[in-house]
């Protein structure tokens, strides 16, 4: 595993999300961008994104604690920055 900086992770995630699953998102994607509200994600998209990220970063990511933490906070949407933080801790 290679350690990546937060800006590197954000940049790679922005690239992935700008054309994800054939859906182009033209507005700027930053750390405050919301997955469901702004990007129009459905729950299946989140699953596919997880698989895409594992393939992209070539590592198994342990999403369970991350998702449990979100559930405990009763989070209904996720900011890109929160995913960047998770990836930064995991890579």
Secondary structure as UniProt FT lines:
FT   HELIX           6..18
FT   STRAND          19..20
FT   TURN            21..22
FT   STRAND          23..24
FT   TURN            31..32
FT   TURN            35..39
FT   HELIX           43..57
FT   HELIX           63..72
FT   TURN            73..74
FT   HELIX           80..90
//
